[in-house]
């Protein structure tokens, strides 16, 4: 008993001291992490001997036309690398082709298990040799590393001194503070880094006063939407309200409250195993096409905007996906969906679960209003499914005085 109490008291003291340190020095965790990572990076650079490996790089030609190189987390080596396959970097690449032309986009693949020095040198050479002007990748982890490695700062330390192009760093969950640490390092190495945030506004977060991109809708290419349309052609609306996603405890509580208020919610109806007991909808995933078909057969879709990292509201890709197939989003977010859609006519809002039943009833009781909203949402989604992402990037590039991708 006494030993357990002593441990608990020790943990309380450490927690209190940590909170005090954070209050006195708000970025202490970042400073400690950054110093540690800087030492690791310098060792990596010394062992790699990049100076010798890249000694014979050709000179860059000024005024060259824009060309994008896409480095996917997982790419052509996986079966999701196809239209409507659910690979979001396939969508980013295909949307870029639709936005700027197929001749302006090249895919650069990294093999699973490839040594970082190997792909660093290959990528630097490829960017310089090809005359690329933009590089886009997910900077939260090294490509094809199973999210287990992060050496983008090492790569950028070598690339930014040898190449005059722009690194577009995609981040999908910046509500996790530690995820922004890697992005902050890249931003402070060179002004030619531009953050592309899917979820949250990040202006001034990495470098004080500096514009970044986001939130922007993750693109869904016209090519993939054509596949969805063909697959869902003629299917009826069979769900009043649907929720598709991971069943975190707070979401289960919200769903239970909605049901207690009389809302009939179909939960993950595209899954063969529809059990809610595990609270986890991430395992045994159906295909993205199955997911989109479930949305196409739904009148309304619930969107809980809170991040699993805490009380942060995010722009969710589901808003665009559901809208694109004529399913009206019912969401609790503020200053996210309304940046792209018009309230009431293209989506609906609820402040608390207790408010949601009245909103649902208002739409379901008026078929003409529901049909008009579904059509308006669909039209809006298909007008921004490519341009929200790539147009947002170009606007950010212009604001930063960097070369736009389109012209």
C-alpha positions as CSV (number, residue, x, y, z in Angstrom):
1,X,0.0,0.0,0.0
2,X,2.7,2.4,1.0
3,X,4.9,1.6,-2.0
4,X,1.9,2.2,-4.4
5,X,1.1,5.5,-2.8
6,X,4.7,6.6,-3.1
7,X,4.7,5.7,-6.9
8,X,1.5,7.6,-7.4
9,X,2.9,10.6,-5.5
10,X,6.0,10.5,-7.6
11,X,4.0,10.5,-10.8
12,X,1.9,13.4,-9.6
13,X,5.0,15.4,-8.8
14,X,6.5,14.7,-12.3
15,X,3.2,15.6,-13.9
16,X,3.0,18.8,-12.0
17,X,6.6,19.7,-12.8
18,X,6.0,19.0,-16.5
19,X,2.9,21.2,-16.5
20,X,4.9,24.0,-14.7
21,X,7.8,23.7,-17.2
22,X,5.3,23.9,-20.1
23,X,3.7,27.0,-18.6
24,X,7.0,28.8,-18.0
25,X,8.5,27.6,-21.3
26,X,5.6,26.7,-23.7
27,X,7.8,25.2,-26.4
28,X,10.1,23.2,-24.2
29,X,9.0,19.9,-25.7
30,X,9.8,21.2,-29.2
31,X,13.2,22.6,-28.1
32,X,14.2,19.3,-26.5
33,X,13.0,17.3,-29.5
34,X,14.6,19.6,-32.0
35,X,18.0,19.5,-30.3
36,X,17.9,15.7,-30.2
37,X,16.9,15.4,-33.8
38,X,19.5,17.9,-34.9
39,X,22.2,15.8,-33.4
40,X,20.8,12.7,-35.0
41,X,20.7,14.4,-38.4
42,X,24.2,15.6,-38.2
43,X,25.4,12.0,-37.6
44,X,23.3,10.8,-40.5
45,X,24.9,13.4,-42.8
46,X,28.4,12.6,-41.7
47,X,27.9,8.9,-42.2
48,X,26.3,9.3,-45.6
49,X,29.0,11.6,-47.1
50,X,26.5,13.4,-49.4
51,X,29.1,15.8,-50.6
52,X,31.0,13.0,-52.4
53,X,27.8,11.2,-53.6
54,X,26.4,14.3,-55.2
55,X,29.6,16.0,-56.3
56,X,28.8,15.7,-60.0
57,X,25.2,17.2,-60.1
58,X,24.5,19.2,-63.2
59,X,23.6,22.9,-62.9
60,X,19.9,23.9,-62.8
61,X,18.4,25.8,-65.7
62,X,16.5,28.9,-64.8
63,X,13.1,29.8,-66.1
64,X,12.1,26.2,-66.8
65,X,8.5,25.1,-67.0
66,X,6.7,23.8,-63.9
67,X,7.0,20.1,-63.3
68,X,5.7,18.2,-60.2
69,X,7.3,15.1,-58.7
70,X,5.1,13.0,-56.5
71,X,6.6,10.8,-53.8
72,X,3.8,8.6,-52.4
73,X,3.8,6.9,-49.0
74,X,2.9,3.8,-50.9
75,X,2.6,3.9,-54.7
76,X,2.5,1.8,-57.9
77,X,3.7,-1.3,-56.0
78,X,0.3,-1.7,-54.2
79,X,-3.1,-2.6,-55.6
80,X,-4.7,0.5,-54.3
81,X,-2.7,2.5,-56.8
82,X,-5.6,2.9,-59.3
83,X,-8.7,4.9,-59.9
84,X,-11.1,4.6,-56.9
85,X,-8.6,2.5,-55.1
86,X,-8.6,4.6,-52.0
87,X,-4.9,5.6,-52.2
88,X,-4.9,9.3,-51.4
89,X,-1.6,10.0,-53.1
90,X,-2.9,8.4,-56.3
91,X,-5.7,11.0,-56.0
92,X,-3.2,13.8,-55.4
93,X,-1.2,12.8,-58.5
94,X,-4.2,12.2,-60.7
95,X,-5.8,15.4,-59.6
96,X,-2.6,17.2,-60.5
97,X,-2.7,15.7,-64.0
98,X,-6.3,16.9,-64.3
99,X,-5.4,20.4,-63.0
100,X,-2.2,21.1,-64.9
101,X,-1.8,18.4,-67.5
102,X,-0.4,14.8,-67.4
103,X,3.0,15.9,-68.9
104,X,3.6,18.0,-65.8
105,X,3.5,15.1,-63.2
106,X,6.0,12.3,-62.5
107,X,5.8,9.6,-59.8
108,X,9.0,8.8,-57.9
109,X,8.8,5.5,-55.9
110,X,10.8,4.4,-52.9
111,X,11.1,0.7,-52.3
112,X,10.0,-0.8,-49.0
113,X,13.1,-1.1,-46.8
114,X,15.3,1.0,-49.1
115,X,18.1,2.7,-47.2
116,X,17.4,6.4,-46.7
117,X,20.7,7.5,-48.1
118,X,19.9,5.5,-51.3
119,X,16.6,7.1,-52.0
120,X,17.8,10.6,-50.8
121,X,20.5,10.5,-53.4
122,X,18.3,9.1,-56.1
123,X,15.6,11.7,-55.4
124,X,18.0,14.7,-55.4
125,X,19.5,13.5,-58.7
126,X,16.1,13.0,-60.2
127,X,14.8,16.4,-59.3
128,X,17.9,18.2,-60.6
129,X,18.2,16.0,-63.8
130,X,14.5,16.3,-64.6
131,X,14.3,20.0,-64.0
132,X,11.4,19.5,-61.6
133,X,10.1,22.6,-59.9
134,X,7.8,21.1,-57.2
135,X,8.0,18.0,-55.0
136,X,5.0,16.8,-53.0
137,X,5.0,14.2,-50.3
138,X,3.6,13.3,-46.9
139,X,6.2,14.5,-44.5
140,X,4.9,12.7,-41.4
141,X,7.1,9.7,-42.2
142,X,9.5,8.4,-44.8
143,X,7.9,6.8,-47.9
144,X,7.2,3.1,-47.7
145,X,8.7,2.9,-44.2
146,X,5.5,1.7,-42.5
147,X,5.5,5.1,-40.6
148,X,8.5,3.9,-38.7
149,X,11.2,6.3,-40.0
150,X,11.5,10.0,-40.5
151,X,14.5,11.4,-42.4
152,X,12.9,14.1,-44.5
153,X,14.9,16.8,-42.6
154,X,18.1,15.1,-43.6
155,X,17.0,14.9,-47.2
156,X,15.8,18.6,-47.2
157,X,19.1,19.7,-45.6
158,X,20.9,18.4,-48.7
159,X,18.2,19.1,-51.3
160,X,17.4,22.7,-50.4
161,X,21.1,23.7,-51.0
162,X,21.3,22.0,-54.4
163,X,17.8,22.6,-55.9
164,X,15.7,25.7,-56.2
165,X,12.3,24.1,-56.3
166,X,9.5,23.9,-53.7
167,X,8.9,21.1,-51.2
168,X,5.1,20.7,-50.7
169,X,4.8,18.9,-47.4
170,X,1.4,17.2,-46.9
171,X,0.2,16.7,-43.3
172,X,-3.0,14.8,-42.5
173,X,-3.3,15.2,-38.7
174,X,-1.6,18.3,-37.4
175,X,-3.8,18.3,-34.3
176,X,-1.2,16.0,-32.9
177,X,1.4,18.5,-31.7
178,X,4.4,16.2,-32.3
179,X,3.5,15.8,-35.9
180,X,4.1,19.6,-36.4
181,X,7.7,19.2,-35.1
182,X,9.0,17.7,-38.2
183,X,7.2,20.2,-40.4
184,X,8.6,23.1,-38.3
185,X,12.2,21.8,-38.8
186,X,11.7,21.7,-42.6
187,X,10.1,25.2,-42.6
188,X,13.0,26.7,-40.7
189,X,15.6,25.1,-43.0
190,X,14.4,26.9,-46.1
191,X,11.6,29.3,-47.1
192,X,11.1,26.9,-50.1
193,X,9.1,24.6,-47.9
194,X,5.3,25.0,-47.9
195,X,3.0,23.1,-45.6
196,X,-0.2,21.6,-47.1
197,X,-2.5,20.8,-44.2
198,X,-5.7,18.8,-44.8
199,X,-7.3,19.4,-41.5
200,X,-6.5,22.8,-39.9
201,X,-5.3,26.3,-40.5
202,X,-1.5,26.5,-39.9
203,X,-0.6,30.1,-40.8
204,X,2.1,31.3,-38.5
205,X,2.4,28.0,-36.6
206,X,5.7,26.8,-38.1
207,X,7.4,30.2,-38.7
208,X,5.8,33.4,-37.2
209,X,3.9,35.4,-39.8
210,X,4.5,32.8,-42.6
211,X,1.6,31.7,-44.8
212,X,1.0,28.0,-45.2
213,X,-1.8,26.1,-47.1
214,X,-4.8,24.7,-45.4
215,X,-7.2,23.5,-44.6
216,X,-7.8,22.2,-48.1
217,X,-9.9,19.2,-49.2
218,X,-8.0,16.1,-50.0
219,X,-8.6,15.7,-53.7
220,X,-10.8,13.1,-55.3
221,X,-10.0,12.9,-59.0
222,X,-12.5,13.2,-61.7
223,X,-11.2,9.8,-62.9
224,X,-12.2,8.1,-59.6
225,X,-15.5,9.9,-59.4
226,X,-16.3,8.4,-62.9
227,X,-15.7,4.9,-61.5
228,X,-17.9,5.6,-58.5
229,X,-20.7,6.9,-60.7
230,X,-20.6,3.8,-62.9
231,X,-20.6,1.5,-59.8
232,X,-23.5,3.3,-58.0
233,X,-25.6,4.0,-61.1
234,X,-29.3,3.3,-60.4
235,X,-28.8,2.3,-56.7
236,X,-31.6,3.7,-54.4
237,X,-31.2,5.7,-51.2
238,X,-31.8,3.1,-48.5
239,X,-30.3,4.8,-45.4
240,X,-31.8,7.9,-43.7
241,X,-28.7,8.8,-41.7
242,X,-25.3,7.0,-41.9
243,X,-22.2,7.2,-39.8
244,X,-19.0,5.8,-41.3
245,X,-15.8,5.8,-39.4
246,X,-13.8,4.7,-36.3
247,X,-15.9,4.2,-33.2
248,X,-13.9,6.1,-30.6
249,X,-15.6,6.1,-27.2
250,X,-16.8,9.7,-27.5
251,X,-18.4,8.9,-30.8
252,X,-20.2,5.9,-29.4
253,X,-21.6,8.1,-26.7
254,X,-22.7,10.7,-29.3
255,X,-24.3,8.0,-31.4
256,X,-26.1,6.6,-28.4
257,X,-27.4,10.0,-27.5
258,X,-28.7,10.5,-31.1
259,X,-30.5,7.2,-31.0
260,X,-32.0,8.1,-27.6
261,X,-33.3,11.2,-29.3
262,X,-35.0,9.0,-32.0
263,X,-32.5,9.3,-34.8
264,X,-32.1,6.0,-36.8
265,X,-28.4,5.8,-37.7
266,X,-26.8,3.1,-39.8
267,X,-23.2,2.6,-38.6
268,X,-20.6,1.4,-41.1
269,X,-23.2,-0.4,-43.2
270,X,-20.6,-1.1,-45.9
271,X,-18.7,-3.5,-43.6
272,X,-19.4,-7.2,-43.5
273,X,-18.8,-7.1,-39.7
274,X,-21.0,-4.3,-38.5
275,X,-20.4,-5.0,-34.8
276,X,-19.8,-1.8,-32.7
277,X,-18.5,-3.7,-29.7
278,X,-14.8,-3.3,-30.6
279,X,-15.1,0.4,-31.0
280,X,-12.7,0.2,-34.0
281,X,-13.8,0.4,-37.6
282,X,-10.2,0.4,-39.0
283,X,-9.6,-3.3,-39.1
284,X,-11.0,-5.5,-41.9
285,X,-11.6,-2.5,-44.1
286,X,-13.9,-2.8,-47.1
287,X,-12.8,-1.1,-50.3
288,X,-13.0,2.6,-50.9
289,X,-15.6,1.9,-53.6
290,X,-17.7,0.0,-51.0
291,X,-17.4,3.0,-48.7
292,X,-18.5,5.5,-51.5
293,X,-21.4,3.3,-52.5
294,X,-22.7,3.3,-48.9
295,X,-22.5,7.1,-48.9
296,X,-24.3,7.2,-52.3
297,X,-27.1,5.2,-50.8
298,X,-27.5,7.5,-47.9
299,X,-29.6,10.6,-47.6
300,X,-27.6,12.2,-44.7
301,X,-24.2,11.4,-43.2
302,X,-23.0,12.3,-39.8
303,X,-19.6,14.0,-39.5
304,X,-18.0,14.3,-36.1
305,X,-15.2,16.8,-36.6
306,X,-13.2,16.4,-33.4
307,X,-9.8,15.0,-33.7
308,X,-8.8,11.9,-31.8
309,X,-5.9,14.0,-30.4
310,X,-8.2,16.2,-28.4
311,X,-10.6,19.1,-28.6
312,X,-9.6,20.2,-32.1
313,X,-12.0,20.5,-35.0
314,X,-10.8,19.3,-38.4
315,X,-11.9,19.5,-42.0
316,X,-12.7,15.9,-42.9
317,X,-12.3,14.4,-46.4
318,X,-15.7,12.7,-45.8
319,X,-17.4,16.0,-46.4
320,X,-16.3,16.1,-50.0
321,X,-16.7,12.4,-50.6
322,X,-20.3,12.3,-49.3
323,X,-21.3,15.5,-51.0
324,X,-19.8,14.2,-54.3
325,X,-22.4,11.4,-54.4
326,X,-25.4,13.4,-53.3
327,X,-25.3,12.7,-49.5
328,X,-25.8,15.7,-47.4
329,X,-23.4,16.1,-44.5
330,X,-24.6,16.7,-41.0
331,X,-21.7,18.1,-39.0
332,X,-20.7,19.7,-35.7
333,X,-17.8,21.7,-37.0
334,X,-17.3,25.5,-37.1
335,X,-15.0,27.3,-39.5
336,X,-14.2,24.2,-41.5
337,X,-17.0,22.9,-43.8
338,X,-18.4,26.5,-44.1
339,X,-15.2,27.5,-45.9
340,X,-16.3,25.4,-48.9
341,X,-20.0,24.7,-48.6
342,X,-23.0,26.8,-47.9
343,X,-24.9,26.0,-44.7
344,X,-28.4,24.7,-45.0
345,X,-28.5,24.6,-48.8
346,X,-25.4,22.3,-49.1
347,X,-24.8,20.9,-45.7
348,X,-26.4,21.1,-42.2
349,X,-25.0,21.9,-38.8
350,X,-25.7,20.7,-35.3
351,X,-24.2,22.2,-32.2
352,X,-24.7,19.2,-29.9
353,X,-26.1,15.7,-30.3
354,X,-29.3,16.9,-28.7
355,X,-29.8,19.4,-31.6
356,X,-29.3,16.8,-34.3
357,X,-32.7,15.1,-34.4
358,X,-34.5,18.3,-35.2
359,X,-32.0,19.0,-38.1
360,X,-32.5,15.5,-39.4
361,X,-36.3,15.8,-39.2
362,X,-36.2,19.1,-41.0
363,X,-34.6,17.5,-44.0
364,X,-36.3,14.1,-44.0
365,X,-39.8,15.7,-43.6
366,X,-39.3,17.9,-46.7
367,X,-38.2,15.7,-49.6
368,X,-38.0,18.7,-52.0
369,X,-35.6,20.5,-49.6
370,X,-33.5,17.3,-49.1
371,X,-33.3,16.6,-52.9
372,X,-32.3,20.2,-53.5
373,X,-29.6,20.1,-50.9
374,X,-28.2,16.8,-52.2
375,X,-28.0,18.2,-55.7
376,X,-26.4,21.4,-54.5
377,X,-23.9,19.5,-52.4
378,X,-23.0,17.3,-55.3
379,X,-22.5,20.2,-57.7
380,X,-20.3,22.0,-55.2
381,X,-18.2,19.0,-54.4
382,X,-17.6,18.3,-58.1
383,X,-16.6,21.9,-58.7
384,X,-13.8,21.8,-56.0
385,X,-12.8,18.1,-55.9
386,X,-9.5,19.0,-57.7
387,X,-9.2,22.8,-57.3
388,X,-9.7,23.0,-53.6
389,X,-6.4,21.2,-53.1
390,X,-4.3,22.3,-56.1
391,X,-5.9,25.7,-56.4
392,X,-5.2,26.2,-52.6
393,X,-1.6,25.2,-53.1
394,X,-1.2,27.6,-56.0
395,X,-2.7,30.4,-53.9
396,X,-0.3,29.7,-51.1
397,X,2.6,29.6,-53.5
398,X,1.7,33.0,-54.9
399,X,1.3,34.5,-51.4
400,X,4.7,33.2,-50.4
401,X,6.3,34.5,-53.6
402,X,7.1,31.0,-54.8
403,X,6.6,29.6,-58.3
404,X,3.0,28.5,-58.8
405,X,2.4,24.9,-60.1
406,X,-0.1,26.1,-62.8
407,X,1.6,28.7,-64.9
